[in-house]
């Protein structure tokens, strides 16, 4: 059980038998009445965001969650095949379960798969990945006072904005949370 005093971003809790992750929270102490905690919770099963208010000191259940290190093997239609690194057991996940992180998956990449009651519910892709630029138009010279950028297609199929000096075949570091270019990798 968690108390509202233990709430923080990223904490996973259970409400009415459904796992949620705390996206945002705020402790509120009004001048009159008792203190409370206002939260934004993301449903780990459906992905919907819910606003919920808890009285100060209220307790919530800890969900039956288990995280396992798995390796992405291949994509078959809209389903992705993952292999457990310890047991070598393979499971198929849907695109919704993987989320936007699937844009940055490459074969043999290790990810964390979250299980709720022995069923996979979410995939956590590493925060930063290194990918090769598969297609890039040549950079157009011009007004670069603003730092000019151009779109490129990565080996995983994702399209991101990069500086003009990035060419086809270059390896780049990408932040998977925002889908933004970080740096060129030697």
TAGI-V262023 format. One record per pair of residues at least 24 apart in sequence whose C-alpha atoms are under 7 Angstrom apart, sorted by the first residue. I is the first residue (numbers start at 1). J is the second residue. Records with the same first field share a line. If there is no record, write none. Layout:
I=J + J
This chain:
1=59 + 60 + 61 + 62
2=59 + 60 + 61 + 62
3=57 + 58 + 59 + 60
4=37 + 56 + 57 + 58 + 59
5=57
12=63
13=60 + 61 + 62 + 63
14=60 + 61 + 62 + 63
15=61
19=43 + 44 + 63
20=44
44=121 + 122
45=121
64=116 + 117
65=114 + 115 + 116 + 117
66=114 + 115 + 116
67=112 + 113 + 114 + 115
68=112 + 113 + 114
69=110 + 111 + 112 + 113
70=110 + 111 + 112 + 113
71=108 + 109 + 110 + 111
72=107 + 108 + 109 + 110
73=107 + 108
74=107
97=121 + 122 + 123
98=122 + 123
101=125 + 176
103=156 + 157 + 158
104=156 + 158 + 176
105=156
106=156
127=175 + 176 + 177
128=173 + 174 + 175 + 176
129=173 + 174 + 175
130=171 + 172 + 173 + 174
131=155 + 171 + 172 + 173
132=169 + 170 + 171 + 172
133=168 + 169 + 170 + 171
134=168 + 169
135=168
136=167 + 168
139=164 + 165
